[in-house]
């Protein structure tokens, strides 16, 4: 399955390369105390709850890096 920013956090963080990409652009996300509640959500779905920490630029960069995965 190809990972995209529409993949759930569970899918992204459960994949070694996906997690590396997410952590590159959003350091500490996988260790956030509330992450368990968001695991079945996409990055786009958690943006409103991120207090501005997940920016459009970060999403674009994550999407671009995910696109490079085989």
C-alpha positions as CSV (number, residue, x, y, z in Angstrom):
1,X,0.0,0.0,0.0
2,X,1.3,3.4,-1.0
3,X,1.5,5.9,1.9
4,X,0.2,9.4,1.5
5,X,-0.9,12.2,3.8
6,X,-4.4,10.7,3.5
7,X,-3.0,7.5,5.2
8,X,-3.9,7.1,8.9
9,X,-1.3,7.9,11.5
10,X,-1.4,4.2,12.4
11,X,-0.4,3.4,8.8
12,X,2.2,6.2,8.6
13,X,3.8,5.5,12.0
14,X,3.6,1.8,11.6
15,X,5.8,1.9,8.6
16,X,9.5,2.5,9.2
17,X,10.0,4.9,6.3
18,X,6.7,6.6,6.9
19,X,7.5,7.2,10.5
20,X,10.9,8.6,9.6
21,X,9.4,11.0,7.1
22,X,6.7,12.2,9.6
23,X,9.3,12.6,12.4
24,X,11.6,14.5,10.0
25,X,8.9,17.2,9.4
26,X,7.0,16.9,12.7
27,X,9.6,16.0,15.3
28,X,8.1,14.4,18.4
29,X,4.7,13.6,16.9
30,X,4.9,9.9,17.4
31,X,5.7,10.5,21.1
32,X,3.0,13.1,21.7
33,X,0.8,12.1,24.8
34,X,-2.4,12.4,22.8
35,X,-1.2,10.5,19.7
36,X,-3.1,7.3,20.8
37,X,-6.4,9.1,20.3
38,X,-5.5,10.2,16.7
39,X,-4.1,6.9,15.3
40,X,-7.1,6.3,13.0
41,X,-7.0,9.9,11.7
42,X,-5.1,11.4,8.8
43,X,-2.6,14.2,9.1
44,X,-5.2,16.5,7.5
45,X,-7.8,15.5,10.1
46,X,-5.5,16.4,13.0
47,X,-4.4,19.8,11.7
48,X,-7.3,21.6,13.5
49,X,-6.2,20.0,16.8
50,X,-2.5,20.8,16.4
51,X,-2.6,24.5,17.5
52,X,-0.8,25.5,14.4
53,X,2.1,23.0,14.8
54,X,1.1,21.1,11.7
55,X,1.5,23.6,8.8
56,X,0.5,23.4,5.2
57,X,4.2,23.6,4.4
58,X,4.9,20.5,6.6
59,X,2.1,18.6,5.0
60,X,3.4,19.5,1.5
61,X,6.9,18.4,2.5
62,X,5.6,15.1,4.0
63,X,3.6,14.5,0.9
64,X,6.6,15.1,-1.4
65,X,8.8,12.7,0.6
66,X,6.1,10.0,0.7
67,X,5.7,10.3,-3.0
68,X,9.4,9.4,-3.4
69,X,8.9,6.0,-1.6
70,X,8.7,2.9,-3.8
